[in-house]
Amino acid sequence: MANGQYNALTSKTAKLKAVKHQILIRYLGLCWIEAYHAWLCNGVDYTPLHLFKFLVDVVMPLKYEKEVPDEPSVELPAPPDMPTLGKISSDANRLSESHNDRIEAFKAKWRNERDSRMERGEGGKWSKM
């Protein structure tokens, strides 16, 4: 099936874009580190065929080994880890708590948005991961 879709694309640019997109879905969207592949080597771009073979031979079989997460990873800026002498101040504790609260608020907001879009028929839970 992947071969048919790849071969149906007519230009090198379209093939490269499609293959990169599929690799990035698994690498960034699902956080599967094994799906990483560089786009160029020594200043020369990998060919769409080379990346497609990597997608088919390495990335796609990962679905049998890896688990699809329930939600995408959330990486918001966090306060830096600082060495401490003695007790941590209440201000530092509040800063850490507020960071955790911001992450939870962010997750709640996108869950609500995802659920409302699903109710409207605008995609599924896994469609954009």
MARVEX-38558 format. One record per residue (C-alpha): residue number from 1; residue in three letters; x, z, y. Coordinates in pm, 1 decimal. Example, Ala and Ser with C-alpha at 12.3 -4.5 7.8 and 13.67 -1.06 7.14 Angstrom:
<lomis>
+-----+-----+----------+----------+----------+
|   n | res |        u |        w |        v |
+-----+-----+----------+----------+----------+
|   1 | Ala |   1230.0 |    780.0 |   -450.0 |
|   2 | Ser |   1367.0 |    714.0 |   -106.0 |
+-----+-----+----------+----------+----------+
</lomis>
This chain:
<lomis>
+-----+-----+----------+----------+----------+
|   n | res |        u |        w |        v |
+-----+-----+----------+----------+----------+
|   1 | Met |      0.0 |      0.0 |      0.0 |
|   2 | Ala |    279.1 |     87.8 |    243.5 |
|   3 | Asn |    455.3 |   -239.6 |    156.0 |
|   4 | Gly |    142.9 |   -438.8 |    237.3 |
|   5 | Gln |     95.4 |   -271.1 |    574.0 |
|   6 | Tyr |    463.9 |   -307.1 |    660.7 |
|   7 | Asn |    471.7 |   -675.8 |    562.8 |
|   8 | Ala |    152.4 |   -743.0 |    760.0 |
|   9 | Leu |    336.5 |   -657.7 |   1081.5 |
|  10 | Thr |    477.1 |   -975.3 |   1231.2 |
|  11 | Ser |    754.8 |   -865.7 |   1464.3 |
|  12 | Lys |   1066.4 |   -656.5 |   1420.0 |
|  13 | Thr |    957.9 |   -439.3 |   1713.4 |
|  14 | Ala |    616.8 |   -367.1 |   1560.7 |
|  15 | Lys |    774.3 |   -278.8 |   1225.9 |
|  16 | Leu |   1030.9 |    -50.2 |   1388.7 |
|  17 | Lys |    765.8 |    124.0 |   1597.9 |
|  18 | Ala |    535.2 |    178.1 |   1299.4 |
|  19 | Val |    809.5 |    311.4 |   1071.2 |
|  20 | Lys |    948.0 |    545.4 |   1337.8 |
|  21 | His |    597.5 |    673.5 |   1405.3 |
|  22 | Gln |    539.7 |    752.3 |   1037.3 |
|  23 | Ile |    874.0 |    931.1 |   1006.7 |
|  24 | Leu |    810.9 |   1134.0 |   1323.0 |
|  25 | Ile |    466.1 |   1240.2 |   1201.3 |
|  26 | Arg |    628.7 |   1413.7 |    907.3 |
|  27 | Tyr |    942.9 |   1534.4 |   1084.6 |
|  28 | Leu |    791.6 |   1665.5 |   1408.8 |
|  29 | Gly |    424.8 |   1702.6 |   1322.1 |
|  30 | Leu |    464.6 |   1867.5 |    983.0 |
|  31 | Cys |    810.3 |   2019.2 |   1048.7 |
|  32 | Trp |    955.8 |   1863.7 |    735.6 |
|  33 | Ile |   1326.5 |   1872.2 |    818.3 |
|  34 | Glu |   1407.6 |   1650.1 |    519.7 |
|  35 | Ala |   1217.2 |   1366.9 |    689.4 |
|  36 | Tyr |   1477.0 |   1342.6 |    967.8 |
|  37 | His |   1667.6 |   1017.4 |   1005.0 |
|  38 | Ala |   1880.8 |    904.3 |   1297.3 |
|  39 | Trp |   1770.5 |    587.0 |   1475.0 |
|  40 | Leu |   2123.1 |    451.9 |   1517.3 |
|  41 | Cys |   2472.5 |    487.4 |   1378.9 |
|  42 | Asn |   2786.9 |    422.5 |   1585.2 |
|  43 | Gly |   2576.6 |    264.2 |   1857.8 |
|  44 | Val |   2401.1 |     21.3 |   1622.0 |
|  45 | Asp |   2028.4 |     59.4 |   1551.4 |
|  46 | Tyr |   1914.3 |     96.4 |   1193.0 |
|  47 | Thr |   1699.0 |   -197.7 |   1087.4 |
|  48 | Pro |   1325.8 |   -155.8 |   1034.5 |
|  49 | Leu |   1380.1 |   -238.2 |    665.2 |
|  50 | His |   1642.7 |     36.2 |    627.5 |
|  51 | Leu |   1411.5 |    293.4 |    791.2 |
|  52 | Phe |   1115.9 |    169.6 |    586.1 |
|  53 | Lys |   1310.9 |    220.1 |    262.5 |
|  54 | Phe |   1398.3 |    573.5 |    379.5 |
|  55 | Leu |   1029.5 |    634.9 |    455.3 |
|  56 | Val |    916.6 |    514.1 |    112.2 |
|  57 | Asp |   1200.7 |    659.7 |    -96.6 |
|  58 | Val |   1258.2 |    994.3 |     77.7 |
|  59 | Val |    984.2 |   1085.5 |    322.9 |
|  60 | Met |    665.7 |    987.5 |    142.7 |
|  61 | Pro |    755.7 |   1169.6 |   -182.9 |
|  62 | Leu |    788.2 |   1491.8 |     19.7 |
|  63 | Lys |    408.4 |   1524.1 |      8.1 |
|  64 | Tyr |    444.3 |   1629.7 |   -355.8 |
|  65 | Glu |    708.9 |   1893.0 |   -275.9 |
|  66 | Lys |    609.1 |   2025.0 |     66.2 |
|  67 | Glu |    296.0 |   2191.4 |    189.4 |
|  68 | Val |     99.5 |   2058.4 |    484.5 |
|  69 | Pro |     72.5 |   2340.9 |    740.6 |
|  70 | Asp |   -271.3 |   2452.3 |    861.8 |
|  71 | Glu |   -162.6 |   2415.5 |   1222.9 |
|  72 | Pro |    121.7 |   2252.8 |   1412.5 |
|  73 | Ser |    414.0 |   2466.3 |   1519.9 |
|  74 | Val |    392.3 |   2602.2 |   1872.7 |
|  75 | Glu |    713.6 |   2637.7 |   2065.0 |
|  76 | Leu |    655.5 |   2778.7 |   2410.7 |
|  77 | Pro |    940.9 |   2904.1 |   2628.4 |
|  78 | Ala |   1023.9 |   3263.8 |   2540.6 |
|  79 | Pro |   1221.4 |   3530.9 |   2715.2 |
|  80 | Pro |   1585.1 |   3520.1 |   2606.5 |
|  81 | Asp |   1718.0 |   3771.7 |   2356.4 |
|  82 | Met |   1929.9 |   4013.4 |   2552.6 |
|  83 | Pro |   2153.6 |   4288.0 |   2424.4 |
|  84 | Thr |   2021.7 |   4633.6 |   2505.9 |
|  85 | Leu |   2180.7 |   4965.8 |   2564.2 |
|  86 | Gly |   1942.5 |   5251.4 |   2496.4 |
|  87 | Lys |   1565.3 |   5208.2 |   2503.8 |
|  88 | Ile |   1385.8 |   4887.6 |   2595.5 |
|  89 | Ser |   1199.9 |   4917.8 |   2923.2 |
|  90 | Ser |    822.9 |   4897.0 |   2942.2 |
|  91 | Asp |    860.6 |   4585.7 |   3161.1 |
|  92 | Ala |   1056.9 |   4410.2 |   2884.8 |
|  93 | Asn |    795.1 |   4512.4 |   2629.2 |
|  94 | Arg |    514.1 |   4378.5 |   2849.5 |
|  95 | Leu |    703.4 |   4051.2 |   2894.5 |
|  96 | Ser |    731.9 |   4011.3 |   2517.6 |
|  97 | Glu |    365.4 |   4102.6 |   2467.6 |
|  98 | Ser |    256.8 |   3857.0 |   2737.0 |
|  99 | His |    455.6 |   3581.5 |   2563.7 |
| 100 | Asn |    275.8 |   3652.8 |   2235.4 |
| 101 | Asp |    -58.5 |   3661.9 |   2419.5 |
| 102 | Arg |     17.7 |   3322.5 |   2578.5 |
| 103 | Ile |     90.1 |   3171.7 |   2236.9 |
| 104 | Glu |   -233.7 |   3309.9 |   2092.0 |
| 105 | Ala |   -433.4 |   3186.3 |   2393.6 |
| 106 | Phe |   -272.4 |   2843.2 |   2359.1 |
| 107 | Lys |   -357.4 |   2827.6 |   1988.5 |
| 108 | Ala |   -716.6 |   2939.3 |   2049.4 |
| 109 | Lys |   -758.2 |   2673.0 |   2318.0 |
| 110 | Trp |   -634.2 |   2385.5 |   2098.4 |
| 111 | Arg |   -833.8 |   2508.8 |   1797.2 |
| 112 | Asn |  -1151.0 |   2503.9 |   2008.1 |
| 113 | Glu |  -1065.0 |   2157.3 |   2139.7 |
| 114 | Arg |   -990.1 |   2028.1 |   1788.7 |
| 115 | Asp |  -1315.9 |   2170.4 |   1652.4 |
| 116 | Ser |  -1524.7 |   2023.9 |   1935.2 |
| 117 | Arg |  -1363.7 |   1682.4 |   1883.9 |
| 118 | Met |  -1434.6 |   1700.7 |   1510.6 |
| 119 | Glu |  -1799.2 |   1781.6 |   1587.4 |
| 120 | Arg |  -1814.6 |   1473.1 |   1810.5 |
| 121 | Gly |  -1658.8 |   1264.3 |   1530.7 |
| 122 | Glu |  -1334.6 |   1195.5 |   1720.5 |
| 123 | Gly |  -1088.3 |   1262.2 |   1440.4 |
| 124 | Gly |  -1010.8 |   1508.1 |   1168.5 |
| 125 | Lys |   -808.3 |   1823.7 |   1131.5 |
| 126 | Trp |   -503.0 |   1636.0 |    998.6 |
| 127 | Ser |   -534.2 |   1309.5 |   1190.4 |
| 128 | Lys |   -293.5 |   1390.7 |   1475.6 |
| 129 | Met |    -48.4 |   1612.7 |   1288.5 |
+-----+-----+----------+----------+----------+
</lomis>
